[in-house]
Amino acid sequence: MHAFVISKQFEDRRRVGKRLPVFETSFTMGSGSQQSGVKHSRGVRGLLLMVMVFVTITQSLMHVQAITHPGDIEVLKEVKMALNASSIMNASCMGSWDFAFDPCEARASAHFTCGIDCSLPVSGVSRIIGIRLETGAGYTGLLSPAVGNLTALQRLIVSGNNLHGPIPDTLGNCMELFQLDLSKNAFSGQLPASLGLLSTLSFFSVANNYLEGPIPDSFNQMKNLTYMYLDNNRLMGSIPSLAGMSTLSFLDASNNNLTGSLPSVPPQLSLLSLRKNQLTGPLPLSLKNLTFLQVLDVRENKLNGSVFSFLFSMPNLQQMNLSYNQFTDVEPYNMSTGEKSELLSMDLSFNEIGGTLPEFLAEMQKLMVLALRSNLFTGSIPYSYALKVADPPNGTVRLGQLYMDDNYLTGSIPSPLLNLTLPDFRANFVRNCLESCPDTLSFCQGATQKTPAECNVPIVLPG
């Protein structure tokens, strides 16, 4: 029994980089001619004393066992009982939870193979600091409100199962949580406002559920949140200010029913994805302050007004998708200012943008994908667009995809595009008013040009 306990302790401490105490003894014996009997006797007594102390401490260590906090054990029982028993397979983590044994003491054995994390014992007692149910295990049932009594909980990961019902508002009691992943389940109801109390939370995902109602104002209090994924739910209402979330870097609230204008967000944001909502109004000028922004995706909303010129020179912006909105113009941008664009991909398709094609877009050094389809663009295709594809200037990346179909472009196709031998080039020029677009060219295939009647329809431009 003692050998098992000390081995278990060693393994537990090794996992977190700890060591058991090491006791070292050394002594030096003089030569027989110089060592007196008294000194020899004292040396032996000292050695025996050190050995006795070592044995006493070792025995004490051998009798210390990691006992799970009784209240935490009761919570684990409630968590398991809230699941449908038929969904708990014997080979699953939850299937191995056998409460005839102490969870932390039996952890990694046949009785608790996985699914929990335990703290190091303090005065012989360990706390449950993590619940991690495997993705795709098929668990069904509820997430027990008792989970809020795990006051030392740091991780709660139950993603990729079939849990349903409300998200317990008792989770607001788990003040040590820094990772909360409830994604890819069937949770319903509203986001609990109590989650805003989780000041240590760094990762939060409820993506791919059936949540409704607003995003709570209290979320703005989560000062340490870095990743927030609310996408693919049924959330509604306006998005509250999130400017107080001073460490937020990734925000995805796509595919909901959110309304109102784009929210105030913190300046260190790297990803802002709000696609497939009902957002309205112009782009806020405060976007200019997002100097770390790499991805801006607000497609499939009802945004309007201008596509501001500062978007083309933001220092880290690489992908911008403003398609399927109601934008009416693109502000001119002067590339001669010396500011370089980092944009790799830009999609302005399915808007109401009129006027001639902006020539400065062909001067963007790193742009590889440009989509302008289904707008109200008129005039000819700039020669610079063709050069950006066929023979880009030094220091400029080749444009590999160019979509301009379903506009009102006129004139002829620039000659550099007529003799392309670039098999990877993807483009579409159909449904315009071009003089000629032979179907021998790949980008003229799939449809014809508009009829003269369609091309003569007066186009009402804004202003």
KOLDOFI-223000 format. One record per residue: x, y negated, z of N, C-alpha, C, CB in turn. Coordinates in steps of 0.02 Angstrom, whole numbers, plus 50000, padded with zeros to 5 digits. Glycine has a CB too. Layout:
<nodes>
XYZXYZXYZXYZ...
</nodes>
This chain:
<nodes>
500425006050000500005000050000500434993850000499534999950061500954993850042501374987950046501744986749981501884988650102501974992049950502334991249887501884988149834502604998049863501234990049832500764987349783500654979949795500084991049785500564978049857500414971049873500994966549854500254970249947501604968449873502164964049859502284963649783502804966449894502154969249747502224969049675501704964449644502154976149645501084964649669500544960349644500704952949655499884962049678500974951549714501164944549728501714942149681501384943649801502194946549670502734944549626502484943149556503274949949624502034947549531501764946549465501364940049461501324952349444500964938549513500574932349513501024926349511500114931949574501554926449551502004920649554502414920149489502464921149614502594925749459502974925449398502584922149342503184932449378501944923149341501534920149288501554912549289500824922549293501644909749346501654902449351502354899849364501174900049406502864904049354503544901849359503794901249430503614895349326503464904349479503674904049549504094910249565503064903549595504474909549617504874915149641504714916649713505614913849632504774923049731504734924849801505364922349835504634932449812505334920749900505934918549935506484923749931505774917050009507074921349921507654925649919508084924149979508064924749853508234929150016508644928250077509334931150064508304931550139509854927150076510544929350065510924929050131510884925050010511334934050144511764934150204512474935750183511514939250257512944932650217513654934250204514034933050268513934929850146514544937050276514984936050334515664938750315514704939550398516174936250351516864938150337517164941250399517284932150313517464947050391517804950450446518544949050442517664957950446518834947050498519554946050499519924952650501519754941650558520584952350498520984958450502520934961450570521724957050484521014968050576520944971550640521424968950692521054978850630522034966850673522524964450721522344957750750523214964050689521914953850714521754947150736521054946550765521834942350680520614951650754519924951050776519854953650846519454954950728519614949550892519514951750961518874955650966519504945851009518794959751018518184963651028517584959251040518264968351086517694953451075517134949051088516864946051024517354943451135517324943550981517104940550918516764945650874517704937550881517034951850876516734957050836516024958450860517154963450838515934958650927515274959950954514784954450936515314960751030515024948150940514574942650921514384942850848514914935950937514874944750806514724945150735514204950450720515344946650696514244956150754513764961450743513064959250766513974967850780513044955950826512404953750851512084948550803512474950650922512504944150777512244939150729511974942350666512774934250710512334947450643512104950950583511444954550595512634955950560511394957950653510774961450670510194956550675510854965250735510324950550703509794945550709509554943350640510034939550750510014942250595509824940150527509424945550492510444938350486509624951850503509264957350471508554957750499509624964050482508484956850565507814957150596507364951650569507874956650672507654945550562507264940050535507034941550463507674933450536507494944250423507334945950354506774951150350507954948650318506824956350392506314961550393505634958750414506514967250439505644954350465505014951350489504674947250434505134947050550505064943050400504774938850346504534943150289505304933750321504914948350271504714952750216504054956250232505254957850202503994958750294503374962050313502794957250312503444965050383502924950950333502394945950331502164944650260502634939450363502654944050213502474942950143502084948750114503104941750102502264954850136501944960850110501214961250131502314966950132501044958050187500354958450211499914952750186500354958550286500214947750150499824942150124499494944250058500264935750114498844943750053498484945449992498084939349969498014951550004498004938949902497624933349873496884935049879497814932149799496524931849924495814932949935495424927249902495644933550011494954928949859494564923849825494094920349874494164926849767494034913749866493584909849908492884913049905493564902349886492574914549962491924917949962491394914349921491674918850033491384907649926490894903849888490994904649813490914896549907491624905049791491764905949720491544912749695492514904949707491604917849738491374924549718490614924449706491564929749773490254920949751489534920649742489344917149677489214916949801489734912049659489594908549596489704913249537490034902249589490254917049538490384921749483489824926849477491054925249495489554928949533488984933549531488394930249497488804935849602488264923849515487694920249485487794919249410487604913449519488414917749390488554916849319488414923249280489294914749309488624928849308488504935149273487764936949273488904940849306487414935749329486714937549333486274933349287486474936749405486504927249269486114922849225486134925149153486364915649230486594929649136486634932249069486184938349062487364934049051485964939449001485564945448988486014951548993485224945048918485834956149036486244962049048486384965948983485924966649099485884965948938485964969748876486504966848830485304970048839486684960448842487194957348799487904958148826487044949948792487964961248885488624962148916488884969148900488584961048993489344969448854489634975748835490154978048886489934975348765490224984448894490704987048943491414984848928490664994648945491564984148864492254982448844492384974948847492384984948774491884970948863491964963648865492264961448931491294960148853492484955148933492744952348996492224952849051492954945048986491624950449036491094950449086490904957549107490474946849059490964962249060490814969149077491284972149127490824973249015491874969249133492374971849181492314968649250493074970749154491874963649257491814960349322491474965049372491424953549316491854967949417491604972649466491704969649535491974979549461491154967349565491204963649627491294968149689490584959449636491404974649677491634978949732492364977449747491534986349714492684973549704493374971749713493434964149715493814974649656493944961749748494064954549751494294952049683494584952849806493964946849654494134944849585494864942849575493704939049566495124938649618495814936249608496324941749624495954930149651496164946049673496614951549689496614956849634496424954749757496034957749603495964962949551496074960249481495284966249555496244953749477496314950649411496834954449369496514943249418496694955149305497114958749257497124966249269497834955949259496704968749314496624975949323496004978149285496574977849399495824984449292495234987049258494594984049284495214994549264494614980549341494004978049372493864970749355494054978749447494374967049335494294960149309494824959249255494364954749368494704962249197495224962249145495364955249119495024966749088494864950949116494954944349088494354940049106495044944649010494384933749087493814929349096493864924449153493214933349106494344925449199494414920649254495144918849263494124923549320495254912849289495914910649310495874908949384496154904449268496394910649422496404909449494496984904849511496454916149532496894900949562497434896749586497914900949628497154890849628498494898249641498944901349689498614901049758499644897849690498714906249798498384906349864498654900949910498464913149896498194897749944498364893049997498074895850061498094885749982498514897350110498304900750171497944907250155497854896250214498184910650102497914917050083497284916850042497794920950143497034910850024496404910249987496534907149918495894906050027496274910349866496314907749798495644904949776496554913249749495664899849733495054896949705495004898849631495054889249713494394899249606494274900249535494384893649500493554903149521494884893449455495034887149420494874887649345495774885349429494674893549322494504894249251494014899849238495134895449211493524898549195493094903649167493164903149092492334902749190493394908549062493534908648990493224914948960494304908248975492624914348933492294919948902492494920248828491524919448909492614926248805492884927048737492374924948684493094934248726492624921748632492204919548576491954925548537492604914848529491314925348520491034930648479490854936948517491494932448426490844936648584490664942548623489924943848622490894941648696489524938848601488804939948595488414939148659488674946548567488694935748709488334934748772487704930548758488784931348825487144932548787486534928548784486294927148855485984932248743485864922148860485614920348926485774913048942485894924848979485764911449006485854904549028486534903549059485314902649079486754897349061487334895449100487074893349169487754889649066487234897249219486954896249286487154889349314487194901749334486664885749343486824879349376487314880249434486194876049402487374886549460487834887749515488554886249496487784894949539488704885949430489384884549409489634877949437489434884549333489164873449452489354866949481489654867449550488764862549482489594873249582489884874249649490614876449646489484879449687490874877549586491584879049578491964872449577491724883149513492064869649635492344862849640493074862449621492254860249710493414868249614494114868149592494174869849518494514873149634493604870649483493614872849413493964867749369492904874149388494434870249327494794865949281494614867449208495544866849291494444873649193494264875549124493614879449125494834879749091493164877549080492554881449068492474882048993491914877949101492594888148968492584889348896492124895148882493304890848869491554893748850491064898948834490854898448761490444898448880491264895648719491084894248650490974900648609491614889948616490574900048556490484905448509490064911248535491144908048490489574909748577489114914948601488404912848586489214916148677487914915448623487214913748610486874911248674486834919748581487234907448713486944904648774486424899448755487484901748820485874899248793485344894548777485114890948840484744898048743484604886848833484364882948890484754876548899484394887148953484634872948952484964866448962485684867248987484574862249012486074862148974486744861749004486644859549076487214856648965486884863249126486754861549196487044854649213487054866849242486634850349243486904843849264487354844549324486334839049280487364850549356487814851749412488544851849391487634858249446488674852249325489364852049302489704845449322489394852849226489304840349335489594834049358489934834549425489054828849362489824840249461490164841349525490864844249516489744845849569491014846649457491664849849445492174844449428491624855249387492384840949479492794834949469493504836349445492814831049532493704842749445494374844549422494384846749349494664849949466493804847049317493764849549248494184845249200493044849749224494594848449159494914844749105494784847849037495674844349117494464853749035494264856748971493574859748978494784862148948493104857248939492404859648940492194860948868491934854448975492144867448851491974869348783491344873648784492564873048749490784870648764490144874048760489904874748688489624870248801490354874048641490174873748570489934880548544490764871448530489574880148487489354886048450488944890748493489954889748422488444887948527487954891748565487264889548543488054890848642486774890048587486094887948571485824883548627485634894048559486254879648659486034875148712485544870048684486644871648746485044868248725484544863348705484454858348761483874866848688483974853748752483884848448801484364842748790483964851248871484464838748840484874832748834485554833548865484514826748865486024829348843486674829148875486604826248945487174824948832486824829748997486754827049065487184820749075486944832349116486874815649103487244809449118487794810749169486774804049143487704815949210488194817449262488874819249234487944823149306488914821249171489554822849141490014816749139489464825649070489724810849140490134804849142490554804149205489704798749135490404808249256490784808049318491444811949313490374810949374491534815549259492124819849252492714815749229491984825749202493014812449276493544807549259494194810849237493674803149319494274817349250494884820849228494794824549163495114825649282494194824449135494054828349075494464825749016493304828249058494794830348980495194828548922494894831148857495904831248931494574837048860494284840148800493554841748815494684846548779493114839548770492394840648780492084842148712492054834548813491774848148707491434849948645490774853248659491884854548603490244850548629489584853648629489354854448556489064849548670489824854748510489664855148439489264861548424490294854948397488834861048373488454866748349488004869748402488924872048323487554865548429487034867748474486374864648451487194865748548485884864048495485234861148478485064855548527484684866548479485564851648545485474846348594485094840448564486154844048622484674837248604484274831648582484404825648628483524833448581484054820148612484094814248655484714810248642484074816348726484834805148683485374800348671486044802748698485204793748701486564799448677487224800248707487224795848770487814798248658487324798648829487274794648890487764788848893487374799148951487544783248919487984777548929488564779348975487594771648958488454783949020488954785749070489584788749039488664790649120489534791148976490124794048944490694789048938489944796848875490514782748936491024777448930491484777248991490694770648921491304780949045491714780949105492254786349104491264781949166492244790649053492724796149051493394793549024492454802049006493794791049069494404787449051494954791849023494664783849111494934798349037495464802849015495264807348957495694807049072494664806248929494434810548875494814808848810493684809748865495094814048780495464813248717495084815948657496144816748722494724821448667494364824648613493624825248632494664831648597493184822548590492464823248602492124825348537492164816548629491814831248539491474834048481490734835048498491804840748459490314830948467489584831248477489234833248412489324824448501489584835248362489314836248295488844842248292489874837148246488404841948241487934847348225487464848848283488314853548206487114843648305486574844148354485974840248328486804841548424485544838148373484964834048355484944827748397484314838148364485524825148412485564819148453485254813248417486294817548472484954808748454484614803048423484734796748465483854804348416484504791148438484614784748472485274781648451484604785748548485394775648475486014772148458486594774848498485934764548469487184774148471487794776448505488014770948552488364778248453488094772448617488294767248664489024765248652488204769748736489214759848682489914757748679490354763248709490024750948715490884764848673491374769748697492054766548707491424775648647492064759948708492704756348713493064757648778492584748948705492684759748830493004761048894493364767748897492494760848948493274771948846493614778448845494324777348820493224783648801494744775248864495384772348845495884777148815495684769048903495754783748819496214788648789495884792548731496454793448842495274790648712494924794448660495294793948593494194791848653495434799648564495794799948501495374803048445496434803748509494954807948462494534811448412493804810848432494744818848405493404808048388492684807448399492314810048338492484800048415491934815348348491534818148294490814818948320491814825048270490364814748294489654815248310489254816148246489414808948349489534819548198489224820548133488604824948136489724823448084488194824248085487604828548076487144828548136487834835648061486924822548154486424821548206485884816848178486744818648272485504813848221484994808948200485124802248233484284811448216485754800448240485934794248274485774788148231486694794348291485564782848263485344776748228485744770748254484584775648238485584764948226485924758848246486574757948209486054758848321486994753548233487624751948200488194756248226487784744548210488754755748193489344759348217489534756748286489944758548167489744761148331489864759048400490544755748409489814765048446490624752548466491284750148486491684756048511491234744548542492294756748486492714762448503493394759848524492774767448443493774763948561494434761648584494934761348527494704766348639495444757148533495894755848476496364761648458496314749948492496444766548502496914771948487496584777848451497234774448551495964776948428495604782348394495974784548330494894780048376496044791148321496364793848261495854796448211496844799448280495294799148236494784801848192494104799248214494784809648193493734796348166493054794048178492614797048124493014786148178492204801948145491764805348098491044804848122491964812748089490644801048085489934800048102489494801448041489814792848126489704805847998489344807347937488664810647952489754812047892488214810047904487554813147908487174811047970487614820747907487084804447978486654801648029486194796547995487074798248086485914792048034485464786848008485724779948026484744787848034486384779248027486694772948047486574767547995487444773848059486484761348018486314755847973486784749947986485584753647983486724744847941487104738747950487784739047917487184737248023488154733647921488824733347889489344736747932489024726147876489914738047901490484740447940490714734947987491074742647893490864736648050491084731448097491804729248082491044734048169491914722748088492584720048077493084722748128492574712448081492834725348184493284728048236493654734248213492884729648299493434737248157493804743048130494524741248115493464745648067494644734948102495324732648086495804733848145495314725248068495524734248205495954735148264496144742448276495594732548326495864746948236496014754148246496654755948208495414758548222497204753748233497844754448197498104761548196498354749948228497804766048236498014773048236497544777448196498064775548308497024774448168496504778348133496794781748071495914773848114496684788348066496904792148008496324794447964497314798148031495754795747995495174798247958494564794147976495054805847973494234791347925493604787747934493094790947888493684780047918492594794247919492094797847880491404795747905492184805547886491064791547866490384789247884489914790447826490384781647902490054795347786489624796747728488924798947751489944802247683488444798047704487754800147714487434796647774487714807747723487464789947772487114785647819486734780447779487604782347871486584774847809486244769347774486624762847784485514768547800487284763347785487704757447794487694753247731488424759547812487794746647740487754742247683488264736647688487054739247677488234732047640488704726447640489334727947601488884724547711489884725047622490514725447585490964730947612490874718847587491364733647566491924737847587492514733047596492094743647533492694731847658493174726547673493874728147649493184725247748494224722947628494904723947599495394726547651495164717347570495294724947716495794727247765495814734747771495624724247834495284738247748495284745547751495834748547707494614748247731496044744947656496534747647609497254746847634496464744247543497354743347689498034742347714498114744247787498244735147704497634747947813497704750147883498314754747888497054753647908498724753947939499384757047939499404764647941499764754547997498854767847962498864775147967498274778547932498864777148038497824774647903497214777447873497394781347809496704771947858497234787847809497394792247753496784794647715497794798147777496234795647750495624798047718495034793547736495474805347739494674791247686494104786847697493524789247653494284779447682492974790847684492384793047648491794788747668492234800547661491574784447621491004779947631490434781647584491214772647621490434787647556489944789447505489244790247534490154795947471488744790147489488044790947507487814785747559487914798047534487964779447544487724773947585487424768647539488304770847627487424762447559487124757147520487594751147512486464754947552488244752447509488734747147499488644744147429489454749747508488754737547425488624734047362489234731047329488124728747374489794730447364490384727747332491014729747370490344720147327491574729147334492234730547362492624724147363492614736147321492824721947421493214715847426493894716547390493324713847499494094711647351494744712047317495314712447367494844705947271495824716147348496404716847390497024715147351496454724047419497444710947379498054708647344498644713047364498204701147360498844717547319499394722047335500064718447337499424727547283500094712347313500734708747312500934706047380500704703147262500504706847429500674704347496501214708347529500054704347539501374714147501501894718347531501624723647578502384714147567500994723047597500694728147639500564734447598500034725647673500764740147623500684746347587500084750147613501314750647592499754753447567499184757547585499414764747598498644757347530499134767747650499284774647667498744779447643499384775447742498234776747610497664780847589497874786147539497124776447559497664792347553497764797947508497134799747471498014804047547496564798647503495924800547474495404795247492495704807547499495004793147442494484788247453493874790047413494734781147435493294790147446492664791847413492154786347426492404798747437491974782747372491464777547374490844779447333491744770847350490774785847319490234788147275489544787047306490334795547260489044786847261488334786447280488204780447326488124792947315488424774647301488254768347333487924763847280488894764947363487934757447291487634752747244488144747447225486994749447274488764749547217489314744947203489324743147129489994747947225489304736747115489294734447046489944730747028488704729847033489944727846967490534724246943491024729046910490874720647001491594726446891492094730446857492484734646908492574725946816492814739746882493214744146925493794740146956493484750246886493894740447021494444736747053495124739347030494384737147130495504735046997496144737246970496644738747025496434731846925496584735547082497084736747134497084743847160496974731947193496534747547148496504754447171497034758747137495804757447159497204756947075497714760647038498414758947063497664759146964498484753747102499134751747128499294754547197499184744247130498834758247224498934761147290499414767047284498254763447323499994766347316500554770747302500424778147316501144768547342500034779647369499954786547391499284789647373500054786947464498854785747341498174788147327498194793947277497744782447299497884799647295497864805547253497164807447232498184811347289496664805347271495964806947255495554800547257495674812347305495194799047203494774793147199494104795147169495104787447157493564794047208492894795747186492454789547187492584801347230492194787647129491774781647121491114783347087492144776247081490924789447086490354791747048489694788747074490314799247048489204788347029488524786247045488494779547081488184791547088488784774547047488734767647069488464763447011489424764947094488604757047012488364752446959488954749146924487894747146988489534752446921490124749446891490024748446816490754753846904490274742746792490224740946721490924739446694489754734946710490944737846629491584736146598491984742346578491994731946646492584741246557492994746746531493414749946587493464744246475493694755746570494134759246616494814755846613494194766946599495074753146668495724749646665496284754246642495894746846735496734751546602497304755346578497734757846636497734751046530497744753946690498144755846748497894762246780498144750246799497244763646773496974769946800497284775846761496194770046795497324774946695497604780246653498344781446669497524778546579498714776146680499424776846697499524780146765499764770046696499084778646811499114781646878499044789246873498564778746924498684791546821498594798746810499164801546768497924800046775499304798446711499754801446661500484799746673499554799246593500624793646694501324791546700501384786346756501584788546632501324788546818501334783746873502024780446880501154787146939502034774046899502664770546909503084773946963502544763246928503724772446964504164775147015503924773247084504884772747004503944777947129503714776747197502964777347207503924770047218502614779247154501894780047157501694787247145501544775447106501264789847187501034796747181500524797247125500724799247248500534802747088500064803847034499354804747061500274809946993498874801747026498174802547043497944809347015497734796747015497774813947059497604820747038496864821847028497854825647087496434817547056495714818247048495404811247039495394821847110494994810546987494694804146971493974805346947495104800346916493504803446989492794804746974492434798046965492444808947032492204796746903491864790446887491214791546850492324786046845490944797546854490324799146818489734795346846490204806646821489224794546804488594791346821488684784046842488244795246876489014780246799489064773046806488834769846740489784770746826489074763846726488894760346664489524757946628488414754446679490044762046630490684760246599490624760346523491234765046622490964755646491490914754946418491614755246388490564748346399491634754546321492274754546286492534761546275492794750446326493174761846261493484768346245493904770846304493934767746183494054777246302494474780246354495194778346340494384788046355495574775746388496274773746377496684779546349496594771246442497114777946303497484783146265497894787846309497944779846216498204785746365498584790646404498164796446430498904787146462497504795546433497074800846458496854805746403496454797946491496974803846339496734807846284497184813846270496674803646222497814813446290498284818846274498594821846337498844816146228498194822246389498444824946452498604832346447497944823746508499144834346477499324841446482499434843146556499954843146439498984840846597499034841946669498484846746689498984835246709498644853246697498114858046712497784857046780498404864946710498114853646825497834852746892497424846346898498384852646943497394842346845497014836046848496274837546847497214831446789495904834346893495184835246898494854828446891494974838646964494354828046845494024821546834493344822646804494454817046788492944817346804492284817646773492094810546750491744820446822491974809846683491794803446655491094803546623492314801346602490714808846632490064809346598489564804446628489794816546603488994803746592488444799446615488674792146623488164802046681489054789646573489224782646569488974779946502490004781546577489264774346480489074771346416489684770646371488734764546427490144775446376490764775246338490624776246263491254780546363491054773246222490984773946149491034781246128491504769746112491504784746159491604791746141491904795346201492064792346079491644801346211491924805546265491864812846240491544804446335492334814946197492284821546165492324827146216492824822346112491924832346204491924837846252492544842246247491314842046241493004840346203493654843746203494064841746264494044842146138493864836246294494194833946356493804836846415494224826146359494164839646462493834842946518493384838246557494344846046564493594831946562493204827246603492604824346565493644821646626492494826646503491904824646466491404830346459492104822046397491544835846492491124841746486490594842046541491554848046487490044845446527489534846546577488924842146568489814845446644488994836546533488434832046520488644827046466488204828346586488164823346440488314818346389488374811446420487774818446334488484806546377488454799646399487714797446404488844794946350487594791946436486904789446442486654787246373486864783646493486014787246365485714785046302485774777446297484974787346297485714774746236485724767446229485184764046271485634765446156484614767246277484084764246318484284763846391483434768346310484594769046414484824768946484485374763746495485074775846505485804762946445486354758246452486114750946446486884759646401485524749946415485274743046407484824740946464484894742446342484724745346512484304743346570484664737946608484144749546616484344732346620484684726946657484874729346727484214720646662485484727546744485734729346810485724723146855486464732346805485364723546909485314717946955485884718647006484614717746991486354713947001486914714047047486764709947109487554711347013487064711647166486934707947227487154700647222487284711147285486784696247254486954689147255486704685547194487694688347261
</nodes>
